[in-house]
Amino acid sequence: MKIAIPIDESKTNVCPSFGRALYFLIADTDTGENTIIDNPATSSAGGAGIKAAQTVIDQNVKALLTPRCGQNAAEVFAAAGITLYQTVSESIDDTIAAFQKGKLAALQNIHPGFHGHGGK
C-alpha cells in the first residue's frame, strides 16, 4: 500500500503542517520503496491544503499519515477515498512502523485552516 507523510526540510522528520510541508514521503509498505516529492503548494498564497492534497492524491496513495490537516484538504481526501491517520511521533520510521502494526488512530485533528496566512 502506498502512503504519504508530510516531511520537514531535514527529510527525516514528520512535518507538523500538512499543506505547507516542504516535501512528502511516498512510501510503499509492500515493497519498502520510498520516494520524496516536493510540495508545490508550499509557497501558495492561498489554498495550500487543497493543492497539497491533490499532489498527494496524484501519487495514488491509500492513506495519509499526518499530525493535523485542514478541513478543505480533509474533504478532498475523503472524496478521493484516502484515509487519514494521526502520526505518533516526529520520526518517519516510528510512524510507518506504527501504521504497519495497525496502531495509528484515525486523524481527529482537522482544523478550519489558516486561510490567508501564508507560510508556516
C-alpha positions as CSV (number, residue, x, y, z in Angstrom):
1,M,0.0,0.0,0.0
2,K,1.2,3.5,-0.8
3,I,1.1,6.0,2.0
4,A,2.1,9.7,2.2
5,I,3.6,11.6,5.1
6,P,4.4,15.4,5.1
7,I,8.1,15.8,6.0
8,D,10.2,18.7,7.0
9,E,13.4,20.2,5.5
10,S,15.6,17.6,7.1
11,K,13.7,14.9,5.2
12,T,13.9,12.7,8.3
13,N,11.0,14.1,10.4
14,V,7.3,14.4,10.1
15,C,6.3,18.0,9.4
16,P,3.6,19.4,11.8
17,S,2.0,21.2,8.8
18,F,0.4,19.2,6.0
19,G,-0.4,21.9,3.4
20,R,2.9,23.8,3.9
21,A,5.2,20.9,4.3
22,L,8.2,21.2,2.1
23,Y,8.1,17.6,1.0
24,F,6.0,14.4,1.1
25,L,7.4,11.0,1.6
26,I,5.6,8.5,-0.5
27,A,6.2,5.1,1.0
28,D,5.1,1.7,-0.5
29,T,4.6,-0.5,2.5
30,D,4.5,-3.6,0.3
31,T,7.9,-3.1,-1.5
32,G,9.7,-0.8,1.0
33,E,10.3,1.7,-1.7
34,N,10.3,5.4,-0.6
35,T,10.2,8.5,-2.8
36,I,10.4,12.1,-1.7
37,I,8.5,14.6,-3.7
38,D,8.3,18.4,-3.5
39,N,5.1,20.1,-2.3
40,P,4.3,22.7,-4.9
41,A,1.8,24.3,-2.6
42,T,4.4,25.4,0.0
43,S,4.5,28.9,-1.2
44,S,0.9,29.3,-2.3
45,A,-0.8,32.5,-1.3
46,G,-3.9,30.5,-0.5
47,G,-5.4,27.1,-0.9
48,A,-2.2,25.3,0.0
49,G,-4.1,22.4,1.7
50,I,-6.2,21.7,-1.4
51,K,-3.2,21.9,-3.7
52,A,-1.1,19.7,-1.4
53,A,-3.9,17.2,-1.2
54,Q,-4.1,17.0,-5.0
55,T,-0.4,16.4,-5.2
56,V,-0.7,13.5,-2.7
57,I,-3.7,12.1,-4.5
58,D,-1.8,12.1,-7.8
59,Q,0.7,9.7,-6.2
60,N,-2.1,7.0,-5.9
61,V,-1.7,6.7,-2.1
62,K,-4.4,5.0,0.0
63,A,-3.5,6.7,3.3
64,L,-2.1,10.0,4.7
65,L,-0.2,9.9,8.0
66,T,-0.1,13.4,9.4
67,P,-0.2,15.3,12.8
68,R,-3.1,17.5,11.6
69,C,-4.9,18.6,8.4
70,G,-7.1,21.5,7.4
71,Q,-10.8,21.0,6.7
72,N,-10.7,21.7,3.0
73,A,-7.8,19.2,2.4
74,A,-9.6,16.6,4.6
75,E,-12.7,16.9,2.4
76,V,-10.6,16.5,-0.8
77,F,-9.0,13.3,0.7
78,A,-12.4,12.0,1.8
79,A,-13.8,12.5,-1.8
80,A,-10.8,10.5,-3.1
81,G,-11.3,7.7,-0.6
82,I,-8.0,8.3,1.2
83,T,-7.9,7.5,4.9
84,L,-6.2,10.0,7.3
85,Y,-4.2,8.7,10.3
86,Q,-2.7,10.5,13.3
87,T,1.1,10.3,13.5
88,V,2.6,9.1,16.7
89,S,6.0,10.9,16.7
90,E,8.3,13.1,14.7
91,S,10.1,10.0,13.5
92,I,9.2,8.9,10.0
93,D,10.3,5.3,10.8
94,D,8.3,5.1,14.0
95,T,5.2,6.4,12.2
96,I,5.5,3.9,9.4
97,A,6.1,1.1,11.8
98,A,3.1,2.1,13.9
99,F,1.0,2.2,10.7
100,Q,2.1,-1.2,9.7
101,K,1.2,-2.6,13.1
102,G,-2.2,-1.1,12.9
103,K,-1.5,1.2,15.9
104,L,-2.4,4.6,14.3
105,A,-5.8,6.1,15.1
106,A,-7.9,8.0,12.6
107,L,-7.0,11.6,12.4
108,Q,-9.2,13.8,14.6
109,N,-7.1,17.0,14.4
110,I,-9.0,18.5,11.5
111,H,-8.8,22.3,11.8
112,P,-10.6,25.1,9.9
113,G,-7.3,26.0,8.1
114,F,-5.0,29.0,8.2
115,H,-6.7,30.9,5.4
116,G,-4.7,33.8,4.1
117,H,-1.8,33.4,6.5
118,G,0.8,32.0,4.0
119,G,3.9,30.3,5.2
120,K,4.2,28.0,8.2
